[in-house]
Amino acid sequence: MNEWLRTVLRLPEQASVFAYRVDRLHFIVAGTTVVAALAVGTAALAFFWRYRIRVHGQLTEEVKAPLWLEVLIVGVPLTVFLAWFAVGFSDFVFYTSPPKHTLDVYVEGKQWMWKFAYPEGPNGIDTLRVPSGRPVRLLMTSRDVIHSVFIPAFRSKMDVLPGRYTQMWFEATREGTFPLFCTEFCGTGHSAMVGEVVVMAPAEFDTWLEGQRRGRAAVQDGAPVASEHVGPLGDLLVQGQRVAAELGCFKCHTLDGTQHIGPTWRGLYGRKRTFLDGSTRVADEAYLTESMMDPGARVVAGQANVMPTYRGRLAGPEAAALVEFIKSLRAEPPQDVPSEEPAHAPAR
C-alpha cells in the first residue's frame, strides 16, 4: 500500500527513517483531503437537487439545523486538523532531536559546490559517503551566501547560512546513491550546485574511512600541511588547534581548566551558560560559532564583552575545525554551571 501510494503521488523513493514519517503524514493529509472533497462534492450535488426551484416564484424552505449537527460539523474538521498537528509536531520533534552518538560530518556550501569533512578523517567535494543504519548529523555553514541542503530520498532539507551553524540528521535505510540539491537560489550556478549521497554498508564504510585516514596520515607524515589557510582537510582536531594558535586564542583561553582572561575551553562544550537577560543556553556547536562571529549577541552574566568578532576573518572550514577542537576538550565530569570566569573575562 505504501509503495502504491508513493507511486500514485509521484514521490521519490524512501531511503531514510524520516522519509517514512513524512510520507505517512503526506498520505494522511492527501487521503483526508480526497475524502473531504468527495463528501463536499456529493453534498453539494444533493443540495442542488433537494433545494432546486420546482415552480416559478418558489421560495427556499427554511432549514434549522439541530445542535448535534452543528457540533458535528464543527467538531469533525477540528478533530482532523488537531490530529494532523499532533502527527506533524511529533515528526518535527523527531527531526530536530538528533540521537546521541551520531556520525558528525561538517558541510560547507560555496558557490557552487558542497564540501564535506569528517572528524579525524577525509574530506570530499560534492560526494557525501555515509553508512546505512547509523544516524548521521550534518553541521553546516556557508562560505558566501545562503544555500540549502535537500536530499529528496531522505525527505531532509535545511538552510545553510554564512557565519552560522545549522544542523540536520538522518539515518539511511538502504544502500545506494541519492542526489543532493541546493534549493535556495544562490547565483548563476545554482542549478549546477548538485551532489550525491553514497550510502554504504556499515562495514564497507568503516573500511573506506579507515583507509582514507591512513592514506592522509601517510601523506602528512611525509609532507607537513601548510598552515597559512586551513581548509576542510585532514584531522579537524589538529586543524582546530592550529587555527587557535594562529589566531592567538591561547592568549585568553586555557586548555587545562584554569581560568585566564577568557573562559577555559576545558569542559566548555555542553556547559550551560547564563546571560545578562536571565536566559540560559547550552554551549553547543551553534552557540560556539555564534560566539566567534558575534560575541555581543549573548553576553554571559557577570562578564564583560571584550572578545573581538571573527566574522570575515574565519572561514567556514576553520570555524568547523575550531569547534571540533573545543568539543574534544571535555571535562570529567562535565561542568554544568553558569560561569566561573573572573569579572574581567570576555563574554564567551
NORPE-V114702 format. One record per pair of residues at least 24 apart in sequence whose C-alpha atoms are under 10 Angstrom apart, sorted by the first residue. I is the first residue (numbers start at 0). J is the second residue. Records with the same first field share a line. If there is no record, write none. Layout:
# NORPE-V114702
I->J ; J
This chain:
# NORPE-V114702
1->26
4->30
10->151 ; 152
11->150 ; 151 ; 152 ; 153 ; 154
12->151 ; 152 ; 153 ; 154 ; 177
13->151 ; 152 ; 153 ; 154 ; 171 ; 172 ; 173
14->131 ; 150 ; 151 ; 152 ; 153 ; 154 ; 169 ; 170 ; 171 ; 172 ; 173 ; 174 ; 175 ; 177 ; 198
15->131 ; 132 ; 134 ; 151 ; 152 ; 153 ; 154 ; 155 ; 169 ; 170 ; 171 ; 172 ; 173
16->94 ; 132 ; 134 ; 153 ; 154 ; 169 ; 170 ; 171 ; 172 ; 173
17->90 ; 93 ; 94 ; 152 ; 153 ; 154 ; 155 ; 168 ; 169 ; 170 ; 171 ; 172
18->151 ; 152 ; 153 ; 154 ; 155 ; 169 ; 170 ; 171 ; 172
19->153 ; 154
20->86 ; 87 ; 89 ; 90 ; 93 ; 94 ; 154
21->86 ; 87 ; 90 ; 91 ; 94 ; 153 ; 154 ; 155
22->154
23->86 ; 87
24->83 ; 84 ; 86 ; 87 ; 90
25->83 ; 87
27->79 ; 82 ; 83 ; 86
28->79 ; 80 ; 82 ; 83
31->79 ; 83
35->76
93->168
94->155 ; 167 ; 168 ; 169
95->166 ; 167 ; 168
96->167 ; 168
97->134 ; 135 ; 136 ; 166 ; 167 ; 168 ; 169
98->134 ; 135 ; 136 ; 168 ; 169
99->134 ; 136
100->133 ; 134 ; 135 ; 136
101->133 ; 134 ; 135 ; 136 ; 137 ; 168 ; 169 ; 170
102->129 ; 130 ; 133 ; 134 ; 135 ; 136 ; 137 ; 168
103->134 ; 135 ; 136 ; 137 ; 138 ; 166 ; 168 ; 323
104->128 ; 129 ; 135 ; 136 ; 137 ; 138 ; 139 ; 166 ; 168 ; 319
105->136 ; 137 ; 138 ; 139 ; 140 ; 164 ; 166 ; 231 ; 235 ; 315 ; 316 ; 319 ; 320 ; 323
106->137 ; 138 ; 139 ; 140 ; 141 ; 148 ; 159 ; 164 ; 165 ; 166 ; 231 ; 315 ; 316 ; 319
107->137 ; 138 ; 139 ; 140 ; 141 ; 142 ; 143 ; 146 ; 159 ; 160 ; 161 ; 164 ; 231 ; 314 ; 315 ; 316 ; 319
108->139 ; 140 ; 141 ; 142 ; 143 ; 144 ; 145 ; 146 ; 147 ; 148 ; 159 ; 160 ; 161 ; 181 ; 192 ; 315
109->140 ; 141 ; 142 ; 143 ; 144 ; 145 ; 146 ; 159 ; 161 ; 185 ; 192 ; 315
110->141 ; 142 ; 143 ; 144 ; 145 ; 146 ; 185 ; 186 ; 187 ; 188 ; 189 ; 191 ; 192
111->143 ; 146 ; 181 ; 185 ; 186 ; 187 ; 188 ; 189 ; 190 ; 191 ; 192 ; 193
112->181 ; 188 ; 189 ; 191 ; 192 ; 193 ; 194
113->141 ; 146 ; 148 ; 179 ; 180 ; 181 ; 192 ; 193 ; 194 ; 195
114->139 ; 141 ; 194 ; 230 ; 231 ; 316
115->139 ; 231 ; 232 ; 316
116->230 ; 231 ; 232 ; 233 ; 234 ; 235 ; 316 ; 319 ; 320
117->208 ; 212 ; 231 ; 232 ; 233 ; 234 ; 235
118->231 ; 232 ; 233 ; 234 ; 235 ; 236 ; 319 ; 320 ; 323 ; 324
119->208 ; 209 ; 212 ; 215 ; 216 ; 232 ; 233 ; 234 ; 235 ; 236 ; 237 ; 238 ; 323
120->208 ; 209 ; 210 ; 211 ; 212 ; 213 ; 214 ; 215 ; 216 ; 231 ; 232 ; 233 ; 234 ; 235 ; 236
121->207 ; 208 ; 209 ; 210 ; 211 ; 212 ; 213 ; 214 ; 215 ; 216 ; 231 ; 232 ; 233 ; 234 ; 235
122->211 ; 212 ; 230 ; 231 ; 232 ; 233 ; 234
123->231 ; 232
124->194 ; 195
125->178 ; 179 ; 180 ; 192 ; 193 ; 194 ; 195 ; 196
126->176 ; 178 ; 179 ; 193 ; 194 ; 195 ; 196 ; 197
127->176 ; 177 ; 179 ; 194 ; 195 ; 196 ; 197 ; 198
128->176 ; 195 ; 196 ; 197 ; 198 ; 199 ; 204 ; 207 ; 208
129->170 ; 171 ; 174 ; 196 ; 197 ; 198 ; 199 ; 200 ; 201 ; 204 ; 205 ; 208
130->170 ; 171 ; 172 ; 173 ; 174 ; 197 ; 198 ; 199 ; 200 ; 201 ; 202 ; 203 ; 204 ; 205
131->169 ; 170 ; 171 ; 172 ; 173 ; 174 ; 175 ; 197 ; 198 ; 199 ; 200 ; 201 ; 202 ; 204
132->169 ; 170 ; 171 ; 172 ; 173 ; 174 ; 198 ; 199 ; 200 ; 201
133->169 ; 170 ; 171 ; 172 ; 200 ; 201
134->168 ; 169 ; 170 ; 171
135->167 ; 168 ; 169 ; 170 ; 171
136->166 ; 167 ; 168 ; 169 ; 170
137->164 ; 165 ; 166 ; 167 ; 168 ; 169
138->163 ; 164 ; 165 ; 166 ; 167 ; 168 ; 284 ; 285 ; 319
139->163 ; 164 ; 165 ; 166 ; 167 ; 285 ; 315 ; 316 ; 319
140->164 ; 165 ; 166 ; 288 ; 314 ; 315 ; 316 ; 318 ; 319
141->165 ; 314 ; 315 ; 316
142->311 ; 313 ; 314 ; 315 ; 316
143->185 ; 314 ; 315
144->183 ; 184 ; 185 ; 186
145->181 ; 182 ; 183 ; 184 ; 185
146->180 ; 181 ; 182 ; 183 ; 184 ; 185 ; 186 ; 189 ; 192
147->179 ; 180 ; 181 ; 182 ; 183 ; 184 ; 185
148->179 ; 180 ; 181 ; 182 ; 183 ; 193 ; 194
149->178 ; 179 ; 180 ; 181 ; 182 ; 183 ; 193 ; 194
150->177 ; 178 ; 179 ; 180 ; 181 ; 182 ; 194 ; 195 ; 196
151->177 ; 178 ; 179 ; 180
152->176 ; 177 ; 178 ; 179 ; 196
153->177 ; 178 ; 179
155->179
156->180 ; 181 ; 182
157->181 ; 182 ; 183
158->182 ; 183
159->183
161->310 ; 311 ; 314 ; 315
162->285 ; 288 ; 289 ; 291 ; 292 ; 293 ; 309 ; 310 ; 311 ; 313 ; 314 ; 315 ; 318
163->284 ; 285 ; 286 ; 287 ; 288 ; 289 ; 290 ; 291 ; 292 ; 293 ; 310 ; 315 ; 318
164->284 ; 285 ; 286 ; 287 ; 288 ; 289 ; 315 ; 318 ; 319
165->284 ; 285
166->284 ; 285
170->198
171->196 ; 197 ; 198 ; 199
172->198
173->198 ; 199 ; 200
174->198 ; 199 ; 200 ; 201
175->199 ; 200
228->313 ; 314 ; 316 ; 317
229->313 ; 314 ; 315 ; 316 ; 317 ; 318 ; 320
230->314 ; 315 ; 316 ; 317 ; 318 ; 319 ; 320
231->315 ; 316 ; 317 ; 318 ; 319 ; 320
232->316 ; 320
234->320 ; 323 ; 324
235->316 ; 317 ; 319 ; 320 ; 321 ; 322 ; 323 ; 324
236->319 ; 320 ; 321 ; 322 ; 323 ; 324 ; 325 ; 326 ; 327
237->320 ; 321 ; 323 ; 324
238->316 ; 317 ; 318 ; 319 ; 320 ; 321 ; 323 ; 324
239->316 ; 317 ; 318 ; 319 ; 320 ; 321 ; 322 ; 323 ; 324 ; 325
240->320 ; 321 ; 322 ; 323 ; 324 ; 325
241->317 ; 320 ; 321 ; 324
242->313 ; 317 ; 318 ; 320 ; 321 ; 324
243->317 ; 318 ; 320 ; 321 ; 324 ; 325
246->309 ; 312 ; 313
251->306 ; 344 ; 345
252->344 ; 347
254->325 ; 328 ; 329
255->328 ; 330
256->328 ; 329 ; 330
257->339 ; 340
258->339 ; 340 ; 341 ; 344
259->340 ; 341 ; 343 ; 344
260->305 ; 306 ; 340 ; 341 ; 342 ; 343 ; 344 ; 345
261->302 ; 303 ; 305 ; 306 ; 340 ; 341 ; 342 ; 343 ; 344 ; 345 ; 346 ; 347
262->338 ; 339 ; 340 ; 341 ; 344 ; 345 ; 346 ; 347
263->325 ; 328 ; 339 ; 340 ; 347
264->324 ; 325 ; 326 ; 327 ; 328 ; 329 ; 330
265->325 ; 326 ; 327 ; 328 ; 329 ; 330 ; 331 ; 333 ; 334
266->325 ; 326 ; 327 ; 328 ; 329 ; 330 ; 331 ; 332 ; 333 ; 334 ; 335
267->325 ; 326 ; 327 ; 328 ; 329 ; 330 ; 333 ; 334 ; 335 ; 336 ; 338 ; 347
268->322 ; 323 ; 325 ; 326 ; 327 ; 328 ; 329 ; 330 ; 333 ; 334 ; 335
269->326 ; 329 ; 330 ; 333 ; 334 ; 335
270->329 ; 330 ; 333 ; 334 ; 335 ; 336 ; 337 ; 338
271->334 ; 335 ; 336 ; 337 ; 338
272->297 ; 298 ; 299 ; 300 ; 335 ; 336 ; 337 ; 338 ; 347
273->297 ; 298 ; 299 ; 300 ; 301 ; 336 ; 337 ; 338
274->298 ; 299 ; 300 ; 301 ; 302 ; 337 ; 338 ; 346
275->299 ; 300 ; 301 ; 302 ; 346
276->300
279->337
280->337
281->335 ; 337
282->326 ; 347
283->322 ; 326
284->318 ; 319 ; 322 ; 323 ; 325 ; 326
285->322
286->322 ; 347
287->318 ; 319 ; 321 ; 322 ; 325 ; 326 ; 347
288->315 ; 318 ; 319 ; 321 ; 322
289->347
290->346 ; 347
291->318 ; 321 ; 322 ; 347
292->318
294->345 ; 346 ; 347
295->345 ; 346 ; 347
296->346
297->346 ; 347
298->345 ; 346 ; 347
299->337 ; 338 ; 340 ; 344 ; 345 ; 346 ; 347
300->337 ; 338 ; 342 ; 346
301->337 ; 338 ; 339 ; 340 ; 341 ; 342 ; 343 ; 344 ; 345 ; 346
302->338 ; 339 ; 340 ; 341 ; 342 ; 343 ; 344 ; 345 ; 346 ; 347
303->341 ; 342 ; 343 ; 344 ; 345 ; 346 ; 347
304->343 ; 344 ; 345 ; 346 ; 347
305->343 ; 344 ; 345 ; 346 ; 347
306->344 ; 345 ; 346 ; 347
307->345
